[in-house]
Amino acid sequence: MSLNHGRTILAIPGPSVIPDRVLTAMHRPSASIYDGELVEMTDGLLADLKRVAGTDGFAAIYLANGHGAWEAALRNTLNAGDKIVVLSNGFFSHKWGTVAQSLGLQVEFIEYGMTKSADPQRLEEVLGADKNGEIKAVLAVQSETSSSVRNDVVALRAAIDAAGHSALFMVDCIASLGCDRFEMDAFGVDVMVSAGQKGMMNPIGLAFVFFNDKADGARARANPGQYWDWIDRAKSESFYPRWSGSPPGHLMFALRETLDMMVHEEGMPAVWARHTTIAKAIWAACDVWAQAGSLHLNITDPAKRATGVTTINTLPGVAHKIRTWCQNEAGVTLGNSLGFPQEELEDHFRIGHMGHLNIHMIMGVLGAIETALIAQRIEHGSGALAAAAHMLSTHGNTGKDTK
Ligand SMILES: *Cc1c(COP(=O)(O)O)cnc(C)c1O
């Protein structure tokens, strides 16, 4: 006997919920790869992606997941033996560094652990000590999906400038594009990488790399190889080189639909504001549950939290109980523990709250967790759902009541 009938929800930090209209847009026969729609729509996809990223620079699309975007950014700008600095505050930022090592780069990791955002002061010191300008790039994530910490991209850029250093600044926005406010040109980012399946609401399969003229200058000295070369993808006048082979028609239709939703219908400021309110509602609920001591938010300072994913720490084994119960009894799949010590695998869980969400989905996920806490007799403060509802109710208010 189970109540678990009805539609399930994947509340993990990517892949995220794919809107029905995006699924519908893909439900059609393959389109011609010679002429017609696919040829005509490519310029528009690149132009609208640049609007999402906030850049007048260049955009390249790859048939890849986020790992492909990581590698593309490195291959186009760096050569084996080059020195780079990686700001590591969780699983993904560190992994980008190990991908760089696999390409023969010399990587200096600055480790911030699983609870701290990258400290601009420390970056400035490291770059300041590099008198000969040997460091060719600084790599950071905007939002670290494992710890759910958010780095202050603007402050990191300021640190690079304060050190008077010429290193390329490369930022991973895979978990944050379409969630956290990000404006590539205004933030002074040289290369930005992202992927389709998180805030962008697409199926897995598209990776995006954005770059400016400075980064393109570095491309002239690198040897990315034909597939990863961003030149033709971003700049070619003809269609076929833009995709380095057959274009992914169905994924292009999906992307067209999500870009319409984000850029032409809702608008990026509204997209960011929506994610902020939803994140605050989730944090409000967690803070109330936390009053009984069984669980708490991993990132203490609200200003340093990602807006698309929340990591929650629990007493030993409690996270595992919550996740298992939610999956088996409530139809809600929560994110696992990632990047923490192996012995803590059952002590962390994550809520993905990126992309296509509304109040009933958020309250449904929080309600499922609350039911799990009750069913599993896990001590928790009462009133969490009311706290979340209160926060959601304030969305769009411009008064003092949006506390
Ligand atoms: C998901 C994610 C990645 C990896 O993306 P894949 O598509 O799984 O390769 C990299 N960085 C961040 C910040 C992510 O959230």
The ligand as a Tripos MOL2 file, in Angstrom:
@<TRIPOS>MOLECULE
LIG
   15    15     1     0     0
SMALL
NO_CHARGES

@<TRIPOS>ATOM
      1 C1         26.3760   19.7780  -13.6310 C.3       1 LIG1
      2 C2         27.6220   20.5780  -13.5150 C.ar      1 LIG1
      3 C3         28.7650   20.2580  -14.2520 C.ar      1 LIG1
      4 C4         28.8790   19.0290  -15.0980 C.3       1 LIG1
      5 O1         27.9260   19.0070  -16.1050 O.3       1 LIG1
      6 P1         27.6880   17.6380  -16.9200 P.3       1 LIG1
      7 O2         26.6410   18.0050  -17.8930 O.co2     1 LIG1
      8 O3         27.2610   16.6240  -15.9210 O.co2     1 LIG1
      9 O4         28.9720   17.2830  -17.5500 O.co2     1 LIG1
     10 C5         29.8550   21.0980  -14.1500 C.ar      1 LIG1
     11 N1         29.8370   22.1840  -13.3630 N.ar      1 LIG1
     12 C6         28.7640   22.5120  -12.6270 C.ar      1 LIG1
     13 C7         28.8070   23.7360  -11.7650 C.3       1 LIG1
     14 C8         27.6290   21.7120  -12.6780 C.ar      1 LIG1
     15 O5         26.5690   22.0230  -11.9350 O.3       1 LIG1
@<TRIPOS>BOND
     1     1     2 1
     2     2     3 ar
     3     2    14 ar
     4     3     4 1
     5     3    10 ar
     6     4     5 1
     7     5     6 1
     8     6     7 2
     9     6     8 1
    10     6     9 1
    11    10    11 ar
    12    11    12 ar
    13    12    13 1
    14    12    14 ar
    15    14    15 1
@<TRIPOS>SUBSTRUCTURE
     1 LIG1         1 GROUP 0 **** ****
